[in-house]
Amino acid sequence: MVGSSLLRHLRLLLLLPLCLAGLGLAGCVVLPLPQDNGEITEGREIAAERSATLELGRTTRAEVTEKLGEPQAIWEERRLFVYAWDRVHWKLLVILAARTGAAGGIFDLPTHYMLLVQFDANDRLSRAERCERLGLTRFGTFLREWADGKRCG
């Protein structure tokens, strides 16, 4: 999960000089601005230490809610709890220039994180995993694939 994020950021840094050169010629400047630990911009992060207390086959659905709070989403048919949050590790400074003036702004580039928790027919924990969802992957598609057994990463 963390390794794939690092690889994506390294690819961005390798492609950045080419992109900047092309955009600069078009009257545009785009600069990525790294953010140290990143700011949570949406949702509520579930710390790894808290989710580590969950025990497969033992922890009940009620205990998960007691330990982690109410999930952001519940998929009853699949007995799935979703705890989701976005963290901004990069911001993008964009400046557009033309003969008539200039405009620009700073935009967040969020990384989507989730803690997915699934229960068996007896409401006991059967699976739990911290995931990073790529921005191009639809939320519903990601959940469906995970509920069908696909692992994150």
GUKEGU-471157 format. One record per residue: residue number from 1; residue in three letters; x, y, z of N, C-alpha, C in turn. Coordinates in steps of 0.001 Angstrom, whole numbers, plus 524288, in hexadecimal, padded with zeros to 5 digits. Example, Ala and Ser with C-alpha at 12.3 -4.5 7.8 and 13.67 -1.06 7.14 Angstrom:
BEGIN
node resi=1	resn=ALA	n_u=83386	n_v=7E9C6	n_w=81E78	ca_u=8300C	ca_v=7EE6C	ca_w=81E78	c_u=83390	c_v=7F31C	c_w=81E78
node resi=2	resn=SER	n_u=83232	n_v=7F736	n_w=81BA8	ca_u=83566	ca_v=7FBDC	ca_w=81BE4	c_u=83264	c_v=8001E	c_w=81EBE
This chain:
BEGIN
node resi=1	resn=MET	n_u=80348	n_v=7FB66	n_w=80000	ca_u=80000	ca_v=80000	ca_w=80000	c_u=80374	c_v=804D7	c_w=80000
node resi=2	resn=VAL	n_u=80707	n_v=8054D	n_w=803B2	ca_u=80A66	ca_v=809DE	ca_w=803F0	c_u=80E39	c_v=809CC	c_w=7FF67
node resi=3	resn=GLY	n_u=8103D	n_v=80521	n_w=7FDF0	ca_u=813ED	ca_v=804A4	ca_w=7F9A5	c_u=81193	c_v=80667	c_w=7F486
node resi=4	resn=SER	n_u=80CAC	n_v=804ED	n_w=7F378	ca_u=80A29	ca_v=80681	ca_w=7EE96	c_u=8096C	c_v=80C68	c_w=7EE6C
node resi=5	resn=SER	n_u=8084A	n_v=80ECC	n_w=7F2D4	ca_u=807B3	ca_v=81476	ca_w=7F31C	c_u=80CED	c_v=81719	c_w=7F1D9
node resi=6	resn=LEU	n_u=8111D	n_v=8150A	n_w=7F405	ca_u=8164D	ca_v=81735	ca_w=7F31E	c_u=817BD	c_v=816C6	c_w=7ED54
node resi=7	resn=LEU	n_u=81699	n_v=81249	n_w=7EAEC	ca_u=817CE	ca_v=8119C	ca_w=7E564	c_u=814CD	c_v=81579	c_w=7E202
node resi=8	resn=ARG	n_u=80FCD	n_v=8165C	n_w=7E34B	ca_u=80CBD	ca_v=81A1C	ca_w=7E051	c_u=80F22	c_v=81F8D	c_w=7E0B4
node resi=9	resn=HIS	n_u=810C8	n_v=8210F	n_w=7E569	ca_u=81314	ca_v=8263D	ca_w=7E624	c_u=81850	c_v=826B2	c_w=7E354
node resi=10	resn=LEU	n_u=81B5E	n_v=8227C	n_w=7E348	ca_u=8205B	ca_v=82298	ca_w=7E07E	c_u=81F77	c_v=8231C	c_w=7DA9C
node resi=11	resn=ARG	n_u=81B8D	n_v=8205E	n_w=7D88E	ca_u=81A40	ca_v=820E5	ca_w=7D2FA	c_u=818C0	c_v=82684	c_w=7D1B7
node resi=12	resn=LEU	n_u=815A6	n_v=828DB	n_w=7D534	ca_u=81410	ca_v=82E4D	ca_w=7D46E	c_u=818DC	c_v=831D1	c_w=7D42A
node resi=13	resn=LEU	n_u=81C93	n_v=830FC	n_w=7D7AA	ca_u=8213E	ca_v=83441	ca_w=7D7BE	c_u=824A1	c_v=83372	c_w=7D2E4
node resi=14	resn=LEU	n_u=824A5	n_v=82EAF	n_w=7D0C3	ca_u=827B1	ca_v=82DAA	ca_w=7CC0D	c_u=82533	c_v=83024	c_w=7C73E
node resi=15	resn=LEU	n_u=82001	n_v=8303C	n_w=7C709	ca_u=81D42	ca_v=83285	ca_w=7C295	c_u=81CA6	c_v=8386C	c_w=7C310
node resi=16	resn=LEU	n_u=81D5C	n_v=83A68	n_w=7C7B3	ca_u=81C7A	ca_v=83FEB	ca_w=7C8C1	c_u=81F8E	c_v=8439E	c_w=7C537
node resi=17	resn=PRO	n_u=824B8	n_v=842DD	n_w=7C46D	ca_u=82791	ca_v=84697	ca_w=7C116	c_u=82555	c_v=846FA	c_w=7BB93
node resi=18	resn=LEU	n_u=823C9	n_v=8428F	n_w=7B955	ca_u=8217D	ca_v=842AF	ca_w=7B411	c_u=81C51	c_v=845A0	c_w=7B402
node resi=19	resn=CYS	n_u=81917	n_v=84492	n_w=7B7DE	ca_u=81404	ca_v=84731	ca_w=7B82F	c_u=814B4	c_v=84D0F	c_w=7B8F9
node resi=20	resn=LEU	n_u=8183E	n_v=84E83	n_w=7BC74	ca_u=81913	ca_v=85411	ca_w=7BD7D	c_u=81B13	c_v=856EC	c_w=7B8AC
node resi=21	resn=ALA	n_u=81E7E	n_v=85464	n_w=7B5C4	ca_u=8208B	ca_v=856E7	ca_w=7B10E	c_u=81C23	c_v=857DA	c_w=7AD26
node resi=22	resn=GLY	n_u=818E5	n_v=85406	n_w=7AC49	ca_u=8148B	ca_v=85496	ca_w=7A8AA	c_u=8109F	c_v=8589E	c_w=7AA70
node resi=23	resn=LEU	n_u=80F49	n_v=85888	n_w=7AF5E	ca_u=80B85	ca_v=85C4A	ca_w=7B164	c_u=80DC2	c_v=861D1	c_w=7B17E
node resi=24	resn=GLY	n_u=812C6	n_v=8624B	n_w=7B2AA	ca_u=81545	ca_v=8676D	ca_w=7B2BB	c_u=81518	c_v=869FF	c_w=7AD6B
node resi=25	resn=LEU	n_u=815C8	n_v=866E7	n_w=7A95D	ca_u=81581	ca_v=868FA	ca_w=7A412	c_u=80FF9	c_v=86AAE	c_w=7A2B1
node resi=26	resn=ALA	n_u=80C20	n_v=86874	n_w=7A533	ca_u=806AA	ca_v=869C4	ca_w=7A41B	c_u=804AF	c_v=86E3A	c_w=7A78B
node resi=27	resn=GLY	n_u=807F8	n_v=870A5	n_w=7AAB7	ca_u=8064E	ca_v=874EF	ca_w=7AE10	c_u=80410	c_v=87303	c_w=7B332
node resi=28	resn=CYS	n_u=80605	n_v=86EB1	n_w=7B507	ca_u=803F0	ca_v=86C19	ca_w=7B9A3	c_u=80878	c_v=86A65	c_w=7BD19
node resi=29	resn=VAL	n_u=807B8	n_v=86ABC	n_w=7C21F	ca_u=80B95	ca_v=868A2	ca_w=7C5CA	c_u=808B1	c_v=86515	c_w=7C99F
node resi=30	resn=VAL	n_u=80AC8	n_v=86069	n_w=7CA4F	ca_u=80883	ca_v=85CAC	ca_w=7CDFA	c_u=80CEF	c_v=85AB7	c_w=7D173
node resi=31	resn=LEU	n_u=80C60	n_v=85B89	n_w=7D684	ca_u=81066	ca_v=859D8	ca_w=7DA35	c_u=80DFA	c_v=85665	c_w=7DE6B
node resi=32	resn=PRO	n_u=80FFC	n_v=8519E	n_w=7DF09	ca_u=80E23	ca_v=84E5F	ca_w=7E35A	c_u=810A9	c_v=85034	c_w=7E873
node resi=33	resn=LEU	n_u=80D99	n_v=8507C	n_w=7EC89	ca_u=80F89	ca_v=85234	ca_w=7F1A2	c_u=80EC6	c_v=84DC7	c_w=7F58D
node resi=34	resn=PRO	n_u=812FF	n_v=84B16	n_w=7F717	ca_u=81265	ca_v=846CA	ca_w=7FAD7	c_u=810B9	c_v=848D6	c_w=80033
node resi=35	resn=GLN	n_u=80D70	n_v=845D6	n_w=802CD	ca_u=80B97	ca_v=8471D	ca_w=80811	c_u=80DDD	c_v=84305	c_w=80BC0
node resi=36	resn=ASP	n_u=8104F	n_v=844A1	n_w=80FF5	ca_u=81315	ca_v=84102	ca_w=81370	c_u=80FE0	c_v=83C2B	c_w=814D1
node resi=37	resn=ASN	n_u=80C9F	n_v=83C7D	n_w=818BB	ca_u=80984	ca_v=837FE	ca_w=81A60	c_u=80447	c_v=837CA	c_w=817A8
node resi=38	resn=GLY	n_u=802E9	n_v=83BCD	n_w=8150A	ca_u=7FDE2	ca_v=83C08	ca_w=81265	c_u=7F991	c_v=83D7F	c_w=8162C
node resi=39	resn=GLU	n_u=7F5CF	n_v=84039	n_w=81431	ca_u=7F158	ca_v=8420A	ca_w=81745	c_u=7ECA3	c_v=83EA2	c_w=815F4
node resi=40	resn=ILE	n_u=7E9B4	n_v=83D11	n_w=819F7	ca_u=7E4DA	ca_v=83A35	ca_w=81913	c_u=7E0D3	c_v=83E38	c_w=81749
node resi=41	resn=THR	n_u=7DEBE	n_v=83D76	n_w=81299	ca_u=7DB07	ca_v=84139	ca_w=81079	c_u=7D574	c_v=83F2E	c_w=8105D
node resi=42	resn=GLU	n_u=7D4DB	n_v=83A21	n_w=81116	ca_u=7CFA1	ca_v=837E3	ca_w=81114	c_u=7CFB0	c_v=832DB	c_w=81446
node resi=43	resn=GLY	n_u=7CB86	n_v=831F8	n_w=81728	ca_u=7CB16	ca_v=82D2E	ca_w=81A41	c_u=7CE29	c_v=82D7A	c_w=81F4E
node resi=44	resn=ARG	n_u=7CEC7	n_v=828FB	n_w=821B3	ca_u=7D186	ca_v=8288E	ca_w=826AD	c_u=7D533	c_v=823E6	c_w=82666
node resi=45	resn=GLU	n_u=7DA41	n_v=824F4	n_w=826F7	ca_u=7DE26	ca_v=820C5	ca_w=82696	c_u=7DDA0	c_v=81D00	c_w=82B2B
node resi=46	resn=ILE	n_u=7DDFD	n_v=817FE	n_w=829FB	ca_u=7DE25	ca_v=813F5	ca_w=82DFD	c_u=7E3D8	c_v=81252	c_w=82E74
node resi=47	resn=ALA	n_u=7E636	n_v=81373	n_w=832E8	ca_u=7EBB9	ca_v=81236	ca_w=833C2	c_u=7EC9A	c_v=80C58	c_w=83383
node resi=48	resn=ALA	n_u=7F115	n_v=80AD1	n_w=8315A	ca_u=7F26A	ca_v=80544	ca_w=830D7	c_u=7F260	c_v=80289	c_w=83624
node resi=49	resn=GLU	n_u=7F3E9	n_v=8055A	n_w=83A3C	ca_u=7F404	ca_v=80302	ca_w=83F81	c_u=7EE88	c_v=8017B	c_w=84146
node resi=50	resn=ARG	n_u=7EAAE	n_v=804A5	n_w=83FE7	ca_u=7E543	ca_v=80375	ca_w=84170	c_u=7E31F	c_v=7FED1	c_w=83E72
node resi=51	resn=SER	n_u=7E424	n_v=7FE9B	n_w=83966	ca_u=7E21E	ca_v=7FA39	ca_w=83650	c_u=7E50C	c_v=7F52A	c_w=83773
node resi=52	resn=ALA	n_u=7E9D6	n_v=7F594	n_w=83979	ca_u=7ECE0	ca_v=7F0E6	ca_w=83AC7	c_u=7EA88	c_v=7EDE2	c_w=83F5F
node resi=53	resn=THR	n_u=7E71A	n_v=7F060	n_w=84263	ca_u=7E4AD	ca_v=7EDBA	ca_w=846DE	c_u=7E034	c_v=7EA22	c_w=84536
node resi=54	resn=LEU	n_u=7DEAD	n_v=7EA53	n_w=84043	ca_u=7DA74	ca_v=7E701	ca_w=83E54	c_u=7DC86	c_v=7E17A	c_w=83D70
node resi=55	resn=GLU	n_u=7D986	n_v=7DD8B	n_w=83F21	ca_u=7DB35	ca_v=7D81E	ca_w=83E9C	c_u=7D782	c_v=7D51F	c_w=83B0B
node resi=56	resn=LEU	n_u=7D9BC	n_v=7D2D6	n_w=836EE	ca_u=7D69A	ca_v=7CFCA	ca_w=83343	c_u=7D3E4	c_v=7CB4F	c_w=83616
node resi=57	resn=GLY	n_u=7CEEA	n_v=7CA9E	n_w=834EA	ca_u=7CBDC	ca_v=7C661	ca_w=83730	c_u=7CA00	c_v=7C754	c_w=83CB8
node resi=58	resn=ARG	n_u=7CBE4	n_v=7CB6D	n_w=83F40	ca_u=7CA7A	ca_v=7CC80	ca_w=844B3	c_u=7C79D	c_v=7D1A4	c_w=8456A
node resi=59	resn=THR	n_u=7C9B0	n_v=7D5CB	n_w=84318	ca_u=7C761	ca_v=7DAF8	ca_w=843D3	c_u=7C209	c_v=7DB36	c_w=8412D
node resi=60	resn=THR	n_u=7BE2E	n_v=7DD16	n_w=84409	ca_u=7B8E1	ca_v=7DD72	ca_w=841ED	c_u=7B80F	c_v=7E2AF	c_w=83F35
node resi=61	resn=ARG	n_u=7B3E6	n_v=7E2F0	n_w=83C4A	ca_u=7B261	ca_v=7E7C2	ca_w=83996	c_u=7B1A2	c_v=7EC33	c_w=83D81
node resi=62	resn=ALA	n_u=7AF02	n_v=7EB1D	n_w=841E3	ca_u=7AE20	ca_v=7EF19	ca_w=845E9	c_u=7B347	c_v=7F0F5	c_w=84843
node resi=63	resn=GLU	n_u=7B6FC	n_v=7ED6A	n_w=84901	ca_u=7BC15	ca_v=7EEE9	ca_w=84B37	c_u=7BF2A	c_v=7F24E	c_w=84767
node resi=64	resn=VAL	n_u=7BEAF	n_v=7F132	n_w=8425A	ca_u=7C158	ca_v=7F470	ca_w=83E6D	c_u=7BF47	c_v=7FA07	c_w=83EC1
node resi=65	resn=THR	n_u=7BA1E	n_v=7FA91	n_w=83F06	ca_u=7B7C1	ca_v=7FFCA	ca_w=83F66	c_u=7B967	c_v=80276	c_w=84479
node resi=66	resn=GLU	n_u=7B9B0	n_v=7FF71	n_w=848A4	ca_u=7BB4C	ca_v=801A9	ca_w=84DB1	c_u=7C0F6	c_v=8038D	c_w=84D7D
node resi=67	resn=LYS	n_u=7C46E	n_v=8008A	n_w=84B0C	ca_u=7CA04	ca_v=801DF	ca_w=84ADB	c_u=7CB4F	c_v=80616	c_w=846D8
node resi=68	resn=LEU	n_u=7C897	n_v=805EF	n_w=84250	ca_u=7CA08	ca_v=80968	ca_w=83E02	c_u=7C61A	c_v=80DB9	c_w=83CD8
node resi=69	resn=GLY	n_u=7C181	n_v=80D57	n_w=83F30	ca_u=7BD6D	ca_v=8112B	ca_w=83E12	c_u=7BA1B	c_v=80F69	c_w=8397C
node resi=70	resn=GLU	n_u=7B64E	n_v=812A2	n_w=83825	ca_u=7B2CE	ca_v=81168	ca_w=833CF	c_u=7B5CA	c_v=811CC	c_w=82EA3
node resi=71	resn=PRO	n_u=7B50D	n_v=80E0E	n_w=82B20	ca_u=7B7A8	ca_v=80E57	ca_w=82604	c_u=7B51C	c_v=8127C	c_w=82288
node resi=72	resn=GLN	n_u=7B7F1	n_v=81438	n_w=81E9C	ca_u=7B5CA	ca_v=817FF	ca_w=81ADF	c_u=7B1D1	c_v=81562	c_w=81743
node resi=73	resn=ALA	n_u=7B283	n_v=81055	n_w=81659	ca_u=7AEE0	ca_v=80D7E	ca_w=812F4	c_u=7AE50	c_v=807E8	c_w=814EA
node resi=74	resn=ILE	n_u=7A9A4	n_v=805C8	n_w=8142E	ca_u=7A88C	ca_v=80058	ca_w=8158C	c_u=7A5F8	c_v=7FDCF	c_w=810D4
node resi=75	resn=TRP	n_u=7A804	n_v=7F95B	n_w=80F2B	ca_u=7A5AF	ca_v=7F656	ca_w=80AF9	c_u=7A393	c_v=7F162	c_w=80D79
node resi=76	resn=GLU	n_u=79E9F	n_v=7F190	n_w=80EEC	ca_u=79C26	ca_v=7ED55	ca_w=811E7	c_u=79C54	c_v=7E81A	c_w=80F0C
node resi=77	resn=GLU	n_u=79B2F	n_v=7E82E	n_w=80A08	ca_u=79B03	ca_v=7E353	ca_w=806FD	c_u=7A02F	c_v=7E059	c_w=8073C
node resi=78	resn=ARG	n_u=7A485	n_v=7E32B	n_w=8076E	ca_u=7A9B7	ca_v=7E0CF	ca_w=8079B	c_u=7AC12	c_v=7E0DB	c_w=80D18
node resi=79	resn=ARG	n_u=7A8FE	n_v=7E2C1	n_w=810F7	ca_u=7AAD3	ca_v=7E31E	ca_w=81668	c_u=7B00E	c_v=7E60A	c_w=816B1
node resi=80	resn=LEU	n_u=7B020	n_v=7EAA4	n_w=8145D	ca_u=7B4EC	ca_v=7EDA1	ca_w=813B6	c_u=7B46B	c_v=7F30E	c_w=8161F
node resi=81	resn=PHE	n_u=7B841	n_v=7F46C	n_w=81962	ca_u=7B8C7	ca_v=7F9B8	ca_w=81B88	c_u=7BD29	c_v=7FC6C	c_w=81891
node resi=82	resn=VAL	n_u=7BC59	n_v=80175	n_w=81774	ca_u=7C04F	ca_v=80499	ca_w=814C9	c_u=7C195	c_v=8095D	c_w=8181C
node resi=83	resn=TYR	n_u=7C67D	n_v=809C9	n_w=8199B	ca_u=7C88F	ca_v=80E79	ca_w=81C32	c_u=7CC25	c_v=810FF	c_w=81822
node resi=84	resn=ALA	n_u=7CADF	n_v=815B1	n_w=81666	ca_u=7CDC7	ca_v=8181F	ca_w=8121B	c_u=7CFAC	c_v=81D93	c_w=8139E
node resi=85	resn=TRP	n_u=7D42D	n_v=81EFA	n_w=8118C	ca_u=7D646	ca_v=8243F	ca_w=8125C	c_u=7D9E4	c_v=8259E	c_w=80DD9
node resi=86	resn=ASP	n_u=7DA77	n_v=82AAB	n_w=80CFA	ca_u=7DE0E	ca_v=82CB1	ca_w=808FB	c_u=7E268	c_v=82FAA	c_w=80BBB
node resi=87	resn=ARG	n_u=7E724	n_v=82ECA	n_w=809E2	ca_u=7EBB2	ca_v=83194	ca_w=80BEB	c_u=7EE72	c_v=8341C	c_w=80740
node resi=88	resn=VAL	n_u=7EFCA	n_v=83914	n_w=807C9	ca_u=7F261	ca_v=83BF0	ca_w=8038D	c_u=7F841	c_v=83BEA	c_w=80497
node resi=89	resn=HIS	n_u=7FB1C	n_v=838EC	n_w=80154	ca_u=800D2	ca_v=838BD	ca_w=801A4	c_u=80350	c_v=83C91	c_w=7FDCB
node resi=90	resn=TRP	n_u=80037	n_v=83E2B	n_w=7F9DF	ca_u=8021D	ca_v=841CD	ca_w=7F5E0	c_u=7FDF2	c_v=845DD	c_w=7F4C2
node resi=91	resn=LYS	n_u=7FFB1	n_v=84A9A	n_w=7F3C6	ca_u=7FC55	ca_v=84EBE	ca_w=7F1BF	c_u=7FEAE	c_v=85057	c_w=7EC8A
node resi=92	resn=LEU	n_u=7FB70	n_v=85292	n_w=7E93F	ca_u=7FD30	ca_v=85414	ca_w=7E40A	c_u=7FC47	c_v=859EC	c_w=7E359
node resi=93	resn=LEU	n_u=80068	n_v=85CCE	n_w=7E252	ca_u=80015	ca_v=8625C	ca_w=7E125	c_u=7FFA5	c_v=862E6	c_w=7DB38
node resi=94	resn=VAL	n_u=7FB74	n_v=86566	n_w=7D97A	ca_u=7FA85	ca_v=8660D	ca_w=7D3E0	c_u=7FA04	c_v=86BE2	c_w=7D2BF
node resi=95	resn=ILE	n_u=7FD06	n_v=86DBB	n_w=7CEF4	ca_u=7FCB2	ca_v=87332	ca_w=7CD40	c_u=7FC03	c_v=8732B	c_w=7C753
node resi=96	resn=LEU	n_u=7F7D6	n_v=875A3	n_w=7C58A	ca_u=7F6B1	ca_v=8760D	ca_w=7BFFB	c_u=7F75E	c_v=87BBD	c_w=7BE63
node resi=97	resn=ALA	n_u=7FA50	n_v=87C8E	n_w=7BA47	ca_u=7FB3D	ca_v=881ED	ca_w=7B879	c_u=7F97B	c_v=8827F	c_w=7B2C8
node resi=98	resn=ALA	n_u=7F754	n_v=88703	n_w=7B1AE	ca_u=7F5A9	ca_v=88845	ca_w=7AC5B	c_u=7F692	c_v=88E1A	c_w=7AB7E
node resi=99	resn=ARG	n_u=7F58A	n_v=88FFB	n_w=7A6E0	ca_u=7F648	ca_v=89589	ca_w=7A5BC	c_u=7F2B3	c_v=898F2	c_w=7A906
node resi=100	resn=THR	n_u=7EE29	n_v=896FB	n_w=7AA57	ca_u=7EA50	ca_v=89A22	ca_w=7AD25	c_u=7EAEA	c_v=899E4	c_w=7B30F
node resi=101	resn=GLY	n_u=7EE46	n_v=89697	n_w=7B513	ca_u=7EEFF	ca_v=89642	ca_w=7BAB0	c_u=7F0E7	c_v=890E4	c_w=7BC5B
node resi=102	resn=ALA	n_u=7F083	n_v=88FF1	n_w=7C159	ca_u=7F25A	ca_v=88AF5	ca_w=7C37D	c_u=7EE91	c_v=88921	c_w=7C7B0
node resi=103	resn=ALA	n_u=7EE86	n_v=88425	n_w=7C890	ca_u=7EB46	ca_v=881CC	ca_w=7CCA8	c_u=7EE2D	c_v=87D0F	c_w=7CEB7
node resi=104	resn=GLY	n_u=7EC9E	n_v=87B5C	n_w=7D339	ca_u=7EF29	ca_v=876C1	ca_w=7D566	c_u=7ECBE	c_v=8752E	c_w=7DA87
node resi=105	resn=GLY	n_u=7EEF2	n_v=8712F	n_w=7DCB9	ca_u=7ED09	ca_v=86F49	ca_w=7E1BB	c_u=7F03E	c_v=86AB0	c_w=7E39C
node resi=106	resn=ILE	n_u=7EF00	n_v=86914	n_w=7E852	ca_u=7F182	ca_v=8647A	ca_w=7EA9D	c_u=7ED4E	c_v=86058	c_w=7EB53
node resi=107	resn=PHE	n_u=7EE63	n_v=85BAF	n_w=7E95F	ca_u=7EA9A	ca_v=85775	ca_w=7E97E	c_u=7ECBA	c_v=852CC	c_w=7EC80
node resi=108	resn=ASP	n_u=7E959	n_v=8505D	n_w=7EF9D	ca_u=7EAD2	ca_v=84BB3	ca_w=7F28A	c_u=7EB06	c_v=846FD	c_w=7EEE9
node resi=109	resn=LEU	n_u=7EEC3	n_v=84382	n_w=7EFDE	ca_u=7EF07	ca_v=83E76	ca_w=7ED3E	c_u=7EE6E	c_v=83A4B	c_w=7F182
node resi=110	resn=PRO	n_u=7E9A0	n_v=838F1	n_w=7F2CC	ca_u=7E8D0	ca_v=83562	ca_w=7F736	c_u=7EA04	c_v=82FB5	c_w=7F5E7
node resi=111	resn=THR	n_u=7EBA0	n_v=82CDC	n_w=7F9E3	ca_u=7EC19	ca_v=82732	ca_w=7F9A7	c_u=7E78D	c_v=82512	c_w=7FCD6
node resi=112	resn=HIS	n_u=7E4BE	n_v=8214C	n_w=7FAA6	ca_u=7E01A	ca_v=81F24	ca_w=7FD2C	c_u=7E195	c_v=81A33	c_w=8002A
node resi=113	resn=TYR	n_u=7E0C1	n_v=81A52	n_w=8054E	ca_u=7E1ED	ca_v=815D0	ca_w=808A0	c_u=7DCDB	c_v=81393	c_w=80ACB
node resi=114	resn=MET	n_u=7DD06	n_v=80E87	n_w=80BE5	ca_u=7D87A	ca_v=80BF1	ca_w=80E34	c_u=7DA46	c_v=8079C	c_w=811DB
node resi=115	resn=LEU	n_u=7D72B	n_v=806CE	n_w=815DB	ca_u=7D785	ca_v=8020E	ca_w=818F6	c_u=7D280	c_v=7FF23	c_w=817C1
node resi=116	resn=LEU	n_u=7D303	n_v=7FA88	n_w=81568	ca_u=7CE83	ca_v=7F757	ca_w=813FE	c_u=7CE15	c_v=7F2D9	c_w=817D4
node resi=117	resn=VAL	n_u=7C976	n_v=7F221	n_w=819F0	ca_u=7C885	ca_v=7EE2F	ca_w=81DFC	c_u=7C3CF	c_v=7EAF0	c_w=81C4B
node resi=118	resn=GLN	n_u=7C489	n_v=7E5CA	n_w=81C03	ca_u=7C04E	ca_v=7E25B	ca_w=81A48	c_u=7BF26	c_v=7DE50	c_w=81E8D
node resi=119	resn=PHE	n_u=7BA2B	n_v=7DCE5	n_w=81EEF	ca_u=7B859	ca_v=7D950	ca_w=822FD	c_u=7B61F	c_v=7D45E	c_w=82098
node resi=120	resn=ASP	n_u=7B632	n_v=7D023	n_w=8239D	ca_u=7B3CC	ca_v=7CB42	ca_w=821DB	c_u=7ADF8	c_v=7CB48	c_w=8233D
node resi=121	resn=ALA	n_u=7AB48	n_v=7C6F1	n_w=82240	ca_u=7A5A5	ca_v=7C697	ca_w=82336	c_u=7A44A	c_v=7C718	c_w=828FD
node resi=122	resn=ASN	n_u=7A81B	n_v=7C636	n_w=82C79	ca_u=7A745	ca_v=7C6B5	ca_w=8321F	c_u=7A8FF	c_v=7CC04	c_w=83436
node resi=123	resn=ASP	n_u=7A9E9	n_v=7CFB7	n_w=830B8	ca_u=7ABB1	ca_v=7D502	ca_w=8321E	c_u=7B0ED	c_v=7D50B	c_w=834F2
node resi=124	resn=ARG	n_u=7B44D	n_v=7D16A	n_w=8338C	ca_u=7B9AD	ca_v=7D14F	ca_w=83581	c_u=7BD48	c_v=7D329	c_w=83122
node resi=125	resn=LEU	n_u=7C173	n_v=7D5B8	n_w=83292	ca_u=7C528	ca_v=7D7CE	ca_w=82EC3	c_u=7C780	c_v=7D365	c_w=82B85
node resi=126	resn=SER	n_u=7C6EC	n_v=7D3C5	n_w=82659	ca_u=7C933	ca_v=7CFCA	ca_w=822EC	c_u=7CDBD	c_v=7D1E9	c_w=81FAA
node resi=127	resn=ARG	n_u=7CDEF	n_v=7D714	n_w=81F21	ca_u=7D207	ca_v=7D972	ca_w=81BF1	c_u=7D262	c_v=7DF3A	c_w=81D35
node resi=128	resn=ALA	n_u=7D729	n_v=7E14A	n_w=81D5E	ca_u=7D805	ca_v=7E6E8	ca_w=81E1D	c_u=7DD10	c_v=7E85F	c_w=81B56
node resi=129	resn=GLU	n_u=7DCE9	n_v=7ECBF	n_w=81887	ca_u=7E185	ca_v=7EE5C	ca_w=81599	c_u=7E17E	c_v=7F443	c_w=814CC
node resi=130	resn=ARG	n_u=7E61D	n_v=7F6A1	n_w=81575	ca_u=7E6D8	ca_v=7FC29	ca_w=81441	c_u=7E851	c_v=7FC87	c_w=80E85
node resi=131	resn=CYS	n_u=7E5AB	n_v=7FFF8	n_w=80BB4	ca_u=7E663	ca_v=80054	ca_w=80609	c_u=7E747	c_v=805F0	c_w=80459
node resi=132	resn=GLU	n_u=7E9BD	n_v=80668	n_w=7FFDD	ca_u=7EA51	ca_v=80B6D	ca_w=7FD3B	c_u=7E79E	c_v=80AD4	c_w=7F7FA
node resi=133	resn=ARG	n_u=7E3B6	n_v=80E15	n_w=7F701	ca_u=7E0C2	ca_v=80DCE	ca_w=7F21E	c_u=7E2AD	c_v=81207	c_w=7EE6A
node resi=134	resn=LEU	n_u=7E42D	n_v=8106D	n_w=7E9C1	ca_u=7E5E0	ca_v=81435	ca_w=7E5D4	c_u=7E142	c_v=81792	c_w=7E42C
node resi=135	resn=GLY	n_u=7E248	n_v=81C72	n_w=7E31D	ca_u=7DE28	ca_v=8201E	ca_w=7E1C7	c_u=7DB02	c_v=81EA0	c_w=7DCFC
node resi=136	resn=LEU	n_u=7DD55	n_v=81B9E	n_w=7D972	ca_u=7DA96	ca_v=81A15	ca_w=7D4AF	c_u=7D6FE	c_v=81565	c_w=7D585
node resi=137	resn=THR	n_u=7D78B	n_v=812B4	n_w=7D9E0	ca_u=7D454	ca_v=80E23	ca_w=7DB06	c_u=7CF58	c_v=80FE1	c_w=7DDBF
node resi=138	resn=ARG	n_u=7CAE7	n_v=80E6C	n_w=7DB93	ca_u=7C5E8	ca_v=80FEA	ca_w=7DDEC	c_u=7C540	c_v=80D39	c_w=7E32D
node resi=139	resn=PHE	n_u=7C301	n_v=81019	n_w=7E6DB	ca_u=7C243	ca_v=80E36	ca_w=7EC36	c_u=7BF41	c_v=8090B	c_w=7EC47
node resi=140	resn=GLY	n_u=7BADB	n_v=808D5	n_w=7E986	ca_u=7B7A0	ca_v=80418	ca_w=7E974	c_u=7BA73	c_v=7FF71	c_w=7E718
node resi=141	resn=THR	n_u=7BD47	n_v=8005A	n_w=7E2DB	ca_u=7C041	ca_v=7FC2F	ca_w=7E056	c_u=7C46A	c_v=7FA19	c_w=7E407
node resi=142	resn=PHE	n_u=7C732	n_v=7FD9B	n_w=7E6A5	ca_u=7CB45	ca_v=7FC11	ca_w=7EA4C	c_u=7C901	c_v=7F8AC	c_w=7EEAC
node resi=143	resn=LEU	n_u=7C499	n_v=7FA62	n_w=7F0EC	ca_u=7C22B	ca_v=7F763	ca_w=7F530	c_u=7C048	c_v=7F20E	c_w=7F352
node resi=144	resn=ARG	n_u=7BDE3	n_v=7F1E3	n_w=7EEC9	ca_u=7BBE1	ca_v=7ECF1	ca_w=7ECB8	c_u=7C062	c_v=7E913	c_w=7EBE7
node resi=145	resn=GLU	n_u=7C4A5	n_v=7EAE5	n_w=7E98F	ca_u=7C91F	ca_v=7E775	ca_w=7E8A4	c_u=7CB75	c_v=7E593	c_w=7EDC8
node resi=146	resn=TRP	n_u=7CBD4	n_v=7E913	n_w=7F19A	ca_u=7CE03	ca_v=7E78B	ca_w=7F6AB	c_u=7CA6E	c_v=7E391	c_w=7F94E
node resi=147	resn=ALA	n_u=7C55A	n_v=7E486	n_w=7F944	ca_u=7C193	ca_v=7E0F1	ca_w=7FBB6	c_u=7C1B2	c_v=7DB96	c_w=7F913
node resi=148	resn=ASP	n_u=7C330	n_v=7DB6C	n_w=7F414	ca_u=7C3A1	ca_v=7D67D	ca_w=7F131	c_u=7C8C9	c_v=7D3BB	c_w=7F230
node resi=149	resn=GLY	n_u=7CC2A	n_v=7D60F	n_w=7F56E	ca_u=7D100	ca_v=7D36D	ca_w=7F6EA	c_u=7D60E	c_v=7D5CF	c_w=7F4F3
node resi=150	resn=LYS	n_u=7D5B8	n_v=7D9CC	n_w=7F1A2	ca_u=7DA83	ca_v=7DC4E	ca_w=7EFB6	c_u=7DD20	c_v=7DF40	c_w=7F429
node resi=151	resn=ARG	n_u=7E247	n_v=7DEC4	n_w=7F476	ca_u=7E533	ca_v=7E187	ca_w=7F87E	c_u=7E69E	c_v=7E6FE	c_w=7F6A7
node resi=152	resn=CYS	n_u=7E78F	n_v=7EA6F	n_w=7FA56	ca_u=7E93F	ca_v=7EFC3	ca_w=7F910	c_u=7EEDE	c_v=7EF9B	c_w=7F710
node resi=153	resn=GLY	n_u=7F024	n_v=7F369	n_w=7F3D7	ca_u=7F58E	ca_v=7F414	ca_w=7F234	c_u=7F739	c_v=7F141	c_w=7ED8D
